[in-house]
Amino acid sequence: MLFAWLGSTREEAGATYEHVRQNLINLFVRNNCLDAEDLADQTIDRVIKKLPGLTESYTGDPALYFYGVAKNMLLEWRRQNSAHSEASMDELGSSPGAEPDSTESDLRFKCLEKCLQKLPRKNRNLILQYYSEEKRAKIDFRREMARNMGIDVINLRVRMHRIRGILHKCIKKCLAESDSVQ
């Protein structure tokens, strides 16, 4: 449905999709978002969820709709990160520019490893592969991954989003359990 909305041919839709995604990433990078690619993917996911009613009512360039959703994502990201950074500073009693607590970082890493082990092998291998490359190689590799799985890149991103959600909950629980032990 997304590709039908983005272009009249599969090639045109694919090119539009890649152009929009890259512009979304650039928007988030320009706004100092460390997780720009994830935010771009989340923006696309939100638009995909609205597509059934959107394609009938929205007129104009679909890219502009993505950018509008991205602006809202950016506002949410800023709210979450300003609240989080203030809480982090208070908890750590640190000043801006201070090094993060290495024990906290070690604990997060241990929780990540523990949670990865809890995933089914197929999902664990999939997410590790998904994040194995960098820059342009990452884009090409993910495209190849999707092709090998017999799905499109959007479906691959949706799967990764779901797996990340599972990992996020598990890590959050692991960190909370560690805090209660200490």
Beta strands, then each sheet from edge to edge (+ up, - down):
end
